[in-house]
Structures are given as C-alpha cells and as structure tokens.
Amino acid sequence: MTIKLYEENPYLKECKSKIINVIKEEDNILLILDKTIFFPEGGGQPCDIGYIGDSKVLYVYEKNDVIYHKVDIAPTSNEEICQLDWDRRFDHMQQHCGEHILSGVFLSSYNIHNKGFHLGEDYITIDMDSKRITDEMIQDVETKANKAITDNMDITINTVETKELASKYPLRKMPDITINIRIVHIKEVDCVACCGTHPSKTGDVGLIKILRAQSYKGMTRIFFKCGMRALKDFQKQHEIITYLNKKYSSDINNVQEKIKNEEDKINIMRKELKNIKNQLCDKEVEKLINKEVDFIYNCYEDRTMEDIQYISNKIVKEKNNCILLLCSLYENKIMIINNRDNNVDCGKIFKEHIANYNGRGGGNAKKAQGVFQNQNDAKMFFELVKSLIN
C-alpha cells in the first residue's frame, strides 16, 4: 500500500519515491509508488499534479485502496524525485479549509447543514439545507468565518479506527465509512470527517469571500472564494470599480447612483426612439396597405425584425385576404404570412428551399420565418419566394 505523505505533511512539496509498478492501459500510463505526495481526487477535492522525474503527472486517483498516478511518459528508472505543483495544492488547501469554516459557522449560528460541496477551477460551492438564507445571514457568517481566520486557530487531524471512537468528537455529521476515519477539527468552529488536504492553521486560508447565493433543489447554493482566489477576484472588481468611477466622475460612494441616473436617461431615450420608429412604421404600413394587391412584399436594408413584426401585425389587422413577404437585410431575416385562402403553404416553402440558401427557420402553413448567414443569401431566398407566389 502506498504511504500517503500528503496526510502526514500537507506542506511537503518534494520527495523521492520508488516506482512499484508501471501499468500501460490503452493510451494511459499509470504509476504505483511506494509513497506519494500527490493527493488523489476525492471528497470533493481535485487531485494534485506535478512531476515524477521527467514524467508529467496528469491525474491521480484511488481505487480499491491503490493510488494510481497517470503520467504522460513512462519514467526511465525505478526511483524518481516527485515534485508537487505547490500553487495548485495550496489553493486547494485554502478552498477546502474555507469550506469547513463556512459550513461550521452556518451550523453553529443558524443550524443550517452543508449537504454538498464542489471545488472547481473557477469557483467553490456549498449546498445548504435551507431555502431562507438572507443577505444579513450571509454577511454574519462571512464575518464570523473571517474572524476564525484572523484568530489563526489550530487545525488538528486525527485518524480513529471505528465509528464508536469517532462519535466522541463533536462531528457535524457522521461519516459513511466505518473504519480508519480521518477527522479534521477546528475547535469551536468545525469538526468533520474528511480525506482532503488542509493547512495546520486557519490563518493560511487568508480570506473568505461569499460571492452570491441562489436557490438550488430546495436548498441554497453558496458561491465563494478563499485565499488568493478571493484576492484576485477583489482585484478584478476593484479594476472595474475604478473604471466606472473614472467614466462617471464618481467615487465608490455614489457610482451606483450615477449609473442609475444614466440608465434612466437611456430608458427615456429608448422610449422616444421607439415612438419615432413606430411612427415611421405606421407610414410604411399605410403605403403598403394602399396598394390594390393581394400579395404585398418588400425588402428593407435599415429595418430590424422588430420593425417588420410591427408592420406585419398592423397590415394583418387592416388588410384581410393577402400574402405578406417582408425581409430585413439589416438582420438577414425573412417573414412570410399567408392571410389569404389559397394553396400557398409558408412552412412548406421554407422547409423545401431554405437550406439551399444557408438559412434556417420554419413555421406552419400560415406563417414562417428564417435567418440567413449574409445579405446575399437573404436576397436570393426573398426573390425565390416572391417568384413562387407570384
């Protein structure tokens, strides 16, 4: 059995290991070592990576009490220096320990239990068994969690042989395993069975920042970041705030008000623009309706599909017994409406021909619409439909 050096000392970055076995399965090369500093994926925590000699460690996993190291090339000797990607390991230690602290504070402060944990490359989540977690509760938990970090509390890890011995600890939940239970304990903050890597002091977590909360399967999913991830997130947000302050000639205290004022102005302008566009569309409707024909068609270079929808709705209400074919070259979209009792099937025309013009879309016998890759395709399809109906 491989000795798990990462359990004995999670700060160990390098060691010399003997290669017990090299397994080649299809395109995979798997190594079994006498001892390892590489944590295998498990308990919601991703695996470590790094190097075993010149072999790059791509993935590490444990199966049937055997730890397998997937590498890119086979090693050249039976004993190699193992080197850990320390930045990745320490990041995982910060995030995982932060999850323990947050979970413990949620439980002690509000009797809310952690039912799920995910440590991803970009974010970390915990799923809390309550649908009613308020902003005030989140702020309170975040403050208490960071107080536990600044207190730089000891993190003790003990392995007990049975569940009976584990029950003597103040565990927030009993583990599924029954033997060799590894318990991570932060006094008066959290105590839980866990196989992951953790720092020896809470201070190493650095910082916990809760980003947002959202409903999830009857619970609340909490998104957060710890340590360097939290710092980088703050740096990015600070960059954005600095840009907005400069753009709106404001500061952190009134930038929201300045943005709100600009949004109000834009909304007023948007309404005014829509009224003007509708007036112009009304004139177009009047011009088209006055034509003594039962097939109305036109192609516009400067009108959006929203304009065409407005025009078509007006025409259909005003003029019965007609076919309407309109094209927006501005968006490369076409609409056809059959409001006349004849054999023209709008959806069938689109289905049979639109793919030949690099378009996609469809509809039913009375109405169909499609979109095209460029103006030329839209124009050609427009002319085809026009010729089929005329």
Contacts in CASP RR format, 6 or more apart in sequence:
PFRMAT RR
TARGET T0000
AUTHOR 0000-0000-0000
METHOD contacts of the structure
MODEL  1
MTIKLYEENPYLKECKSKIINVIKEEDNILLILDKTIFFPEGGGQPCDIG
YIGDSKVLYVYEKNDVIYHKVDIAPTSNEEICQLDWDRRFDHMQQHCGEH
ILSGVFLSSYNIHNKGFHLGEDYITIDMDSKRITDEMIQDVETKANKAIT
DNMDITINTVETKELASKYPLRKMPDITINIRIVHIKEVDCVACCGTHPS
KTGDVGLIKILRAQSYKGMTRIFFKCGMRALKDFQKQHEIITYLNKKYSS
DINNVQEKIKNEEDKINIMRKELKNIKNQLCDKEVEKLINKEVDFIYNCY
EDRTMEDIQYISNKIVKEKNNCILLLCSLYENKIMIINNRDNNVDCGKIF
KEHIANYNGRGGGNAKKAQGVFQNQNDAKMFFELVKSLIN
1 65 0 8 1.000
1 66 0 8 1.000
2 20 0 8 1.000
2 32 0 8 1.000
2 33 0 8 1.000
2 34 0 8 1.000
2 35 0 8 1.000
2 36 0 8 1.000
2 66 0 8 1.000
2 67 0 8 1.000
3 34 0 8 1.000
3 35 0 8 1.000
3 36 0 8 1.000
4 35 0 8 1.000
4 36 0 8 1.000
4 67 0 8 1.000
5 12 0 8 1.000
5 15 0 8 1.000
5 35 0 8 1.000
5 36 0 8 1.000
5 37 0 8 1.000
6 12 0 8 1.000
6 36 0 8 1.000
6 37 0 8 1.000
6 38 0 8 1.000
6 39 0 8 1.000
6 48 0 8 1.000
6 197 0 8 1.000
7 157 0 8 1.000
7 182 0 8 1.000
10 89 0 8 1.000
10 93 0 8 1.000
10 197 0 8 1.000
10 198 0 8 1.000
10 199 0 8 1.000
10 200 0 8 1.000
11 200 0 8 1.000
12 37 0 8 1.000
12 84 0 8 1.000
13 37 0 8 1.000
13 83 0 8 1.000
13 84 0 8 1.000
13 86 0 8 1.000
13 89 0 8 1.000
14 37 0 8 1.000
14 81 0 8 1.000
14 82 0 8 1.000
14 83 0 8 1.000
14 84 0 8 1.000
15 35 0 8 1.000
15 36 0 8 1.000
15 37 0 8 1.000
15 81 0 8 1.000
15 82 0 8 1.000
16 79 0 8 1.000
16 80 0 8 1.000
16 81 0 8 1.000
16 82 0 8 1.000
17 33 0 8 1.000
17 34 0 8 1.000
17 35 0 8 1.000
17 36 0 8 1.000
17 52 0 8 1.000
17 79 0 8 1.000
17 80 0 8 1.000
17 82 0 8 1.000
18 33 0 8 1.000
18 34 0 8 1.000
18 35 0 8 1.000
18 78 0 8 1.000
18 79 0 8 1.000
19 31 0 8 1.000
19 32 0 8 1.000
19 33 0 8 1.000
19 52 0 8 1.000
19 75 0 8 1.000
19 77 0 8 1.000
19 78 0 8 1.000
19 79 0 8 1.000
19 80 0 8 1.000
20 32 0 8 1.000
20 33 0 8 1.000
20 34 0 8 1.000
21 31 0 8 1.000
21 32 0 8 1.000
22 29 0 8 1.000
22 30 0 8 1.000
22 31 0 8 1.000
22 74 0 8 1.000
22 75 0 8 1.000
23 29 0 8 1.000
23 30 0 8 1.000
23 31 0 8 1.000
23 32 0 8 1.000
23 68 0 8 1.000
24 30 0 8 1.000
24 74 0 8 1.000
28 70 0 8 1.000
29 55 0 8 1.000
29 70 0 8 1.000
29 71 0 8 1.000
29 72 0 8 1.000
29 73 0 8 1.000
29 74 0 8 1.000
30 68 0 8 1.000
30 69 0 8 1.000
30 70 0 8 1.000
30 71 0 8 1.000
31 52 0 8 1.000
31 55 0 8 1.000
31 68 0 8 1.000
31 69 0 8 1.000
31 71 0 8 1.000
31 75 0 8 1.000
32 66 0 8 1.000
32 67 0 8 1.000
32 68 0 8 1.000
32 69 0 8 1.000
33 52 0 8 1.000
33 67 0 8 1.000
33 69 0 8 1.000
33 82 0 8 1.000
36 60 0 8 1.000
36 67 0 8 1.000
36 69 0 8 1.000
36 82 0 8 1.000
37 48 0 8 1.000
37 82 0 8 1.000
37 84 0 8 1.000
38 47 0 8 1.000
38 48 0 8 1.000
38 49 0 8 1.000
38 50 0 8 1.000
38 57 0 8 1.000
38 60 0 8 1.000
38 67 0 8 1.000
38 69 0 8 1.000
38 82 0 8 1.000
38 84 0 8 1.000
39 45 0 8 1.000
39 47 0 8 1.000
39 48 0 8 1.000
39 60 0 8 1.000
39 89 0 8 1.000
39 92 0 8 1.000
39 196 0 8 1.000
39 197 0 8 1.000
40 47 0 8 1.000
40 60 0 8 1.000
40 61 0 8 1.000
40 62 0 8 1.000
40 67 0 8 1.000
40 68 0 8 1.000
41 47 0 8 1.000
41 59 0 8 1.000
41 60 0 8 1.000
41 61 0 8 1.000
41 62 0 8 1.000
42 62 0 8 1.000
42 195 0 8 1.000
42 196 0 8 1.000
43 117 0 8 1.000
43 194 0 8 1.000
43 195 0 8 1.000
43 196 0 8 1.000
44 117 0 8 1.000
44 118 0 8 1.000
44 119 0 8 1.000
45 92 0 8 1.000
45 96 0 8 1.000
45 119 0 8 1.000
45 195 0 8 1.000
45 196 0 8 1.000
45 197 0 8 1.000
46 92 0 8 1.000
46 119 0 8 1.000
46 120 0 8 1.000
46 121 0 8 1.000
47 59 0 8 1.000
47 60 0 8 1.000
47 61 0 8 1.000
48 57 0 8 1.000
48 60 0 8 1.000
48 84 0 8 1.000
48 85 0 8 1.000
48 88 0 8 1.000
48 89 0 8 1.000
48 92 0 8 1.000
49 56 0 8 1.000
49 57 0 8 1.000
49 58 0 8 1.000
49 59 0 8 1.000
49 60 0 8 1.000
49 85 0 8 1.000
49 88 0 8 1.000
50 56 0 8 1.000
50 57 0 8 1.000
50 82 0 8 1.000
50 83 0 8 1.000
50 84 0 8 1.000
50 85 0 8 1.000
51 57 0 8 1.000
51 81 0 8 1.000
51 82 0 8 1.000
51 83 0 8 1.000
52 69 0 8 1.000
52 71 0 8 1.000
52 75 0 8 1.000
52 80 0 8 1.000
52 81 0 8 1.000
52 82 0 8 1.000
52 83 0 8 1.000
53 75 0 8 1.000
53 80 0 8 1.000
53 81 0 8 1.000
53 82 0 8 1.000
53 83 0 8 1.000
54 73 0 8 1.000
54 75 0 8 1.000
54 76 0 8 1.000
55 71 0 8 1.000
55 72 0 8 1.000
55 73 0 8 1.000
55 74 0 8 1.000
55 75 0 8 1.000
55 80 0 8 1.000
56 71 0 8 1.000
56 72 0 8 1.000
56 73 0 8 1.000
57 69 0 8 1.000
57 70 0 8 1.000
57 71 0 8 1.000
58 70 0 8 1.000
58 71 0 8 1.000
58 72 0 8 1.000
59 69 0 8 1.000
59 70 0 8 1.000
60 67 0 8 1.000
60 68 0 8 1.000
60 69 0 8 1.000
60 70 0 8 1.000
61 67 0 8 1.000
61 68 0 8 1.000
61 70 0 8 1.000
62 68 0 8 1.000
89 197 0 8 1.000
90 204 0 8 1.000
91 227 0 8 1.000
91 228 0 8 1.000
91 229 0 8 1.000
92 119 0 8 1.000
92 197 0 8 1.000
93 197 0 8 1.000
93 198 0 8 1.000
93 199 0 8 1.000
93 204 0 8 1.000
94 199 0 8 1.000
94 204 0 8 1.000
94 205 0 8 1.000
94 206 0 8 1.000
94 226 0 8 1.000
94 227 0 8 1.000
94 228 0 8 1.000
94 229 0 8 1.000
95 119 0 8 1.000
95 124 0 8 1.000
95 225 0 8 1.000
95 226 0 8 1.000
95 227 0 8 1.000
95 229 0 8 1.000
96 119 0 8 1.000
96 194 0 8 1.000
96 196 0 8 1.000
96 197 0 8 1.000
96 198 0 8 1.000
97 155 0 8 1.000
97 198 0 8 1.000
97 199 0 8 1.000
97 202 0 8 1.000
97 204 0 8 1.000
97 205 0 8 1.000
97 226 0 8 1.000
98 145 0 8 1.000
98 205 0 8 1.000
98 208 0 8 1.000
98 224 0 8 1.000
98 226 0 8 1.000
99 114 0 8 1.000
99 117 0 8 1.000
99 119 0 8 1.000
99 124 0 8 1.000
99 126 0 8 1.000
100 184 0 8 1.000
100 186 0 8 1.000
100 189 0 8 1.000
100 190 0 8 1.000
100 192 0 8 1.000
100 194 0 8 1.000
100 198 0 8 1.000
101 145 0 8 1.000
101 148 0 8 1.000
101 149 0 8 1.000
101 186 0 8 1.000
101 189 0 8 1.000
101 190 0 8 1.000
101 202 0 8 1.000
101 205 0 8 1.000
101 208 0 8 1.000
102 126 0 8 1.000
102 141 0 8 1.000
102 145 0 8 1.000
102 208 0 8 1.000
102 210 0 8 1.000
102 222 0 8 1.000
102 224 0 8 1.000
103 113 0 8 1.000
103 114 0 8 1.000
103 117 0 8 1.000
103 126 0 8 1.000
103 172 0 8 1.000
103 190 0 8 1.000
103 192 0 8 1.000
104 114 0 8 1.000
104 172 0 8 1.000
104 189 0 8 1.000
104 190 0 8 1.000
105 141 0 8 1.000
105 144 0 8 1.000
105 145 0 8 1.000
105 148 0 8 1.000
105 189 0 8 1.000
105 190 0 8 1.000
106 112 0 8 1.000
106 113 0 8 1.000
106 114 0 8 1.000
106 128 0 8 1.000
106 141 0 8 1.000
107 113 0 8 1.000
107 114 0 8 1.000
107 172 0 8 1.000
107 190 0 8 1.000
108 188 0 8 1.000
108 189 0 8 1.000
109 137 0 8 1.000
109 140 0 8 1.000
109 141 0 8 1.000
109 144 0 8 1.000
110 130 0 8 1.000
110 133 0 8 1.000
110 137 0 8 1.000
110 141 0 8 1.000
112 128 0 8 1.000
112 129 0 8 1.000
112 130 0 8 1.000
112 133 0 8 1.000
113 128 0 8 1.000
113 129 0 8 1.000
113 172 0 8 1.000
113 173 0 8 1.000
114 126 0 8 1.000
114 127 0 8 1.000
114 128 0 8 1.000
114 129 0 8 1.000
114 172 0 8 1.000
115 127 0 8 1.000
115 128 0 8 1.000
115 129 0 8 1.000
115 219 0 8 1.000
116 125 0 8 1.000
116 126 0 8 1.000
116 127 0 8 1.000
117 124 0 8 1.000
117 125 0 8 1.000
117 126 0 8 1.000
117 127 0 8 1.000
118 124 0 8 1.000
118 125 0 8 1.000
123 211 0 8 1.000
123 223 0 8 1.000
123 224 0 8 1.000
123 225 0 8 1.000
124 223 0 8 1.000
124 224 0 8 1.000
124 225 0 8 1.000
124 226 0 8 1.000
125 221 0 8 1.000
125 222 0 8 1.000
125 223 0 8 1.000
125 224 0 8 1.000
126 221 0 8 1.000
126 222 0 8 1.000
126 224 0 8 1.000
127 216 0 8 1.000
127 217 0 8 1.000
127 219 0 8 1.000
127 220 0 8 1.000
127 221 0 8 1.000
127 222 0 8 1.000
128 219 0 8 1.000
128 220 0 8 1.000
128 221 0 8 1.000
128 222 0 8 1.000
129 219 0 8 1.000
130 219 0 8 1.000
130 220 0 8 1.000
131 215 0 8 1.000
131 218 0 8 1.000
131 219 0 8 1.000
131 220 0 8 1.000
132 220 0 8 1.000
133 213 0 8 1.000
133 220 0 8 1.000
133 222 0 8 1.000
138 210 0 8 1.000
138 213 0 8 1.000
138 222 0 8 1.000
141 210 0 8 1.000
142 208 0 8 1.000
142 209 0 8 1.000
142 210 0 8 1.000
145 208 0 8 1.000
146 207 0 8 1.000
146 208 0 8 1.000
148 186 0 8 1.000
148 189 0 8 1.000
148 202 0 8 1.000
149 202 0 8 1.000
149 203 0 8 1.000
149 205 0 8 1.000
149 206 0 8 1.000
149 207 0 8 1.000
149 208 0 8 1.000
150 203 0 8 1.000
151 202 0 8 1.000
152 201 0 8 1.000
152 202 0 8 1.000
152 203 0 8 1.000
153 186 0 8 1.000
153 187 0 8 1.000
153 189 0 8 1.000
153 201 0 8 1.000
153 202 0 8 1.000
153 203 0 8 1.000
154 186 0 8 1.000
154 187 0 8 1.000
154 200 0 8 1.000
154 201 0 8 1.000
155 184 0 8 1.000
155 185 0 8 1.000
155 186 0 8 1.000
155 198 0 8 1.000
155 199 0 8 1.000
155 200 0 8 1.000
155 201 0 8 1.000
155 202 0 8 1.000
156 184 0 8 1.000
156 185 0 8 1.000
156 186 0 8 1.000
156 187 0 8 1.000
157 182 0 8 1.000
157 183 0 8 1.000
157 184 0 8 1.000
157 185 0 8 1.000
157 198 0 8 1.000
158 182 0 8 1.000
158 183 0 8 1.000
158 185 0 8 1.000
159 180 0 8 1.000
159 181 0 8 1.000
159 182 0 8 1.000
159 183 0 8 1.000
160 166 0 8 1.000
160 169 0 8 1.000
160 180 0 8 1.000
160 181 0 8 1.000
160 183 0 8 1.000
161 179 0 8 1.000
161 180 0 8 1.000
161 181 0 8 1.000
162 178 0 8 1.000
162 179 0 8 1.000
162 181 0 8 1.000
163 174 0 8 1.000
163 175 0 8 1.000
163 178 0 8 1.000
163 181 0 8 1.000
165 181 0 8 1.000
166 174 0 8 1.000
166 175 0 8 1.000
166 181 0 8 1.000
166 183 0 8 1.000
166 193 0 8 1.000
167 174 0 8 1.000
169 183 0 8 1.000
169 185 0 8 1.000
169 191 0 8 1.000
170 191 0 8 1.000
171 183 0 8 1.000
171 191 0 8 1.000
171 192 0 8 1.000
171 193 0 8 1.000
172 190 0 8 1.000
172 191 0 8 1.000
172 192 0 8 1.000
173 192 0 8 1.000
173 193 0 8 1.000
174 193 0 8 1.000
175 181 0 8 1.000
175 193 0 8 1.000
177 193 0 8 1.000
181 193 0 8 1.000
182 193 0 8 1.000
182 194 0 8 1.000
182 195 0 8 1.000
183 191 0 8 1.000
183 192 0 8 1.000
183 193 0 8 1.000
183 194 0 8 1.000
184 190 0 8 1.000
184 191 0 8 1.000
184 192 0 8 1.000
184 193 0 8 1.000
184 194 0 8 1.000
184 196 0 8 1.000
184 198 0 8 1.000
185 191 0 8 1.000
186 202 0 8 1.000
189 202 0 8 1.000
199 205 0 8 1.000
205 226 0 8 1.000
205 227 0 8 1.000
206 226 0 8 1.000
206 227 0 8 1.000
206 230 0 8 1.000
207 226 0 8 1.000
207 227 0 8 1.000
207 230 0 8 1.000
207 231 0 8 1.000
208 224 0 8 1.000
208 225 0 8 1.000
208 226 0 8 1.000
208 227 0 8 1.000
208 230 0 8 1.000
209 224 0 8 1.000
209 225 0 8 1.000
209 226 0 8 1.000
209 230 0 8 1.000
209 233 0 8 1.000
209 234 0 8 1.000
210 222 0 8 1.000
210 223 0 8 1.000
210 224 0 8 1.000
211 223 0 8 1.000
211 224 0 8 1.000
211 225 0 8 1.000
211 233 0 8 1.000
212 223 0 8 1.000
213 220 0 8 1.000
213 221 0 8 1.000
213 222 0 8 1.000
213 223 0 8 1.000
214 220 0 8 1.000
214 221 0 8 1.000
214 223 0 8 1.000
215 221 0 8 1.000
224 230 0 8 1.000
225 233 0 8 1.000
241 252 0 8 1.000
241 255 0 8 1.000
244 250 0 8 1.000
244 255 0 8 1.000
244 259 0 8 1.000
245 251 0 8 1.000
245 252 0 8 1.000
245 255 0 8 1.000
248 255 0 8 1.000
248 258 0 8 1.000
248 259 0 8 1.000
248 262 0 8 1.000
249 258 0 8 1.000
250 257 0 8 1.000
250 258 0 8 1.000
277 307 0 8 1.000
278 310 0 8 1.000
281 303 0 8 1.000
281 307 0 8 1.000
281 310 0 8 1.000
281 311 0 8 1.000
281 314 0 8 1.000
282 314 0 8 1.000
284 311 0 8 1.000
285 311 0 8 1.000
285 314 0 8 1.000
285 315 0 8 1.000
285 318 0 8 1.000
288 296 0 8 1.000
288 298 0 8 1.000
288 311 0 8 1.000
288 315 0 8 1.000
289 315 0 8 1.000
289 318 0 8 1.000
289 319 0 8 1.000
293 322 0 8 1.000
294 321 0 8 1.000
294 322 0 8 1.000
294 323 0 8 1.000
294 340 0 8 1.000
295 322 0 8 1.000
295 323 0 8 1.000
295 325 0 8 1.000
295 389 0 8 1.000
295 390 0 8 1.000
296 315 0 8 1.000
296 319 0 8 1.000
296 322 0 8 1.000
296 323 0 8 1.000
296 324 0 8 1.000
296 325 0 8 1.000
297 324 0 8 1.000
297 325 0 8 1.000
297 326 0 8 1.000
297 382 0 8 1.000
297 386 0 8 1.000
298 325 0 8 1.000
298 326 0 8 1.000
298 327 0 8 1.000
299 326 0 8 1.000
299 327 0 8 1.000
299 329 0 8 1.000
299 379 0 8 1.000
299 382 0 8 1.000
300 307 0 8 1.000
300 308 0 8 1.000
300 326 0 8 1.000
300 327 0 8 1.000
300 328 0 8 1.000
300 329 0 8 1.000
300 330 0 8 1.000
301 329 0 8 1.000
301 330 0 8 1.000
302 330 0 8 1.000
303 311 0 8 1.000
303 328 0 8 1.000
303 330 0 8 1.000
304 328 0 8 1.000
304 330 0 8 1.000
304 331 0 8 1.000
305 328 0 8 1.000
305 331 0 8 1.000
305 333 0 8 1.000
305 335 0 8 1.000
307 328 0 8 1.000
308 326 0 8 1.000
308 327 0 8 1.000
308 328 0 8 1.000
308 333 0 8 1.000
308 335 0 8 1.000
309 335 0 8 1.000
311 326 0 8 1.000
312 324 0 8 1.000
312 326 0 8 1.000
312 335 0 8 1.000
312 337 0 8 1.000
315 322 0 8 1.000
315 324 0 8 1.000
316 324 0 8 1.000
316 337 0 8 1.000
316 339 0 8 1.000
319 339 0 8 1.000
320 339 0 8 1.000
321 339 0 8 1.000
321 340 0 8 1.000
321 341 0 8 1.000
322 339 0 8 1.000
322 340 0 8 1.000
323 336 0 8 1.000
323 337 0 8 1.000
323 338 0 8 1.000
323 339 0 8 1.000
323 340 0 8 1.000
323 342 0 8 1.000
323 344 0 8 1.000
323 389 0 8 1.000
324 335 0 8 1.000
324 336 0 8 1.000
324 337 0 8 1.000
324 339 0 8 1.000
325 334 0 8 1.000
325 335 0 8 1.000
325 336 0 8 1.000
325 382 0 8 1.000
325 385 0 8 1.000
325 386 0 8 1.000
325 389 0 8 1.000
326 334 0 8 1.000
326 335 0 8 1.000
326 336 0 8 1.000
327 333 0 8 1.000
327 334 0 8 1.000
327 335 0 8 1.000
327 378 0 8 1.000
327 379 0 8 1.000
327 382 0 8 1.000
328 334 0 8 1.000
329 375 0 8 1.000
329 378 0 8 1.000
329 379 0 8 1.000
331 371 0 8 1.000
332 371 0 8 1.000
332 372 0 8 1.000
332 373 0 8 1.000
332 374 0 8 1.000
332 375 0 8 1.000
332 377 0 8 1.000
332 378 0 8 1.000
333 369 0 8 1.000
333 370 0 8 1.000
333 371 0 8 1.000
333 372 0 8 1.000
333 378 0 8 1.000
334 369 0 8 1.000
334 370 0 8 1.000
334 372 0 8 1.000
334 378 0 8 1.000
334 381 0 8 1.000
334 382 0 8 1.000
334 385 0 8 1.000
335 367 0 8 1.000
335 368 0 8 1.000
335 369 0 8 1.000
335 370 0 8 1.000
336 346 0 8 1.000
336 349 0 8 1.000
336 350 0 8 1.000
336 367 0 8 1.000
336 368 0 8 1.000
336 369 0 8 1.000
336 385 0 8 1.000
337 346 0 8 1.000
337 366 0 8 1.000
337 367 0 8 1.000
338 344 0 8 1.000
338 345 0 8 1.000
338 346 0 8 1.000
338 365 0 8 1.000
338 366 0 8 1.000
338 367 0 8 1.000
339 366 0 8 1.000
344 389 0 8 1.000
345 365 0 8 1.000
346 363 0 8 1.000
346 364 0 8 1.000
346 365 0 8 1.000
346 366 0 8 1.000
346 367 0 8 1.000
346 368 0 8 1.000
347 362 0 8 1.000
347 363 0 8 1.000
347 364 0 8 1.000
347 365 0 8 1.000
347 368 0 8 1.000
348 365 0 8 1.000
349 368 0 8 1.000
349 385 0 8 1.000
349 388 0 8 1.000
350 361 0 8 1.000
350 362 0 8 1.000
350 363 0 8 1.000
350 368 0 8 1.000
350 369 0 8 1.000
350 370 0 8 1.000
351 362 0 8 1.000
353 381 0 8 1.000
353 384 0 8 1.000
353 385 0 8 1.000
354 360 0 8 1.000
354 361 0 8 1.000
354 362 0 8 1.000
354 370 0 8 1.000
354 381 0 8 1.000
357 372 0 8 1.000
357 377 0 8 1.000
357 378 0 8 1.000
357 380 0 8 1.000
357 381 0 8 1.000
357 384 0 8 1.000
358 372 0 8 1.000
358 373 0 8 1.000
358 374 0 8 1.000
358 377 0 8 1.000
359 370 0 8 1.000
359 371 0 8 1.000
359 372 0 8 1.000
359 373 0 8 1.000
359 377 0 8 1.000
359 381 0 8 1.000
360 370 0 8 1.000
360 371 0 8 1.000
361 368 0 8 1.000
361 369 0 8 1.000
361 370 0 8 1.000
361 371 0 8 1.000
362 368 0 8 1.000
362 369 0 8 1.000
362 370 0 8 1.000
363 369 0 8 1.000
372 378 0 8 1.000
372 381 0 8 1.000
END
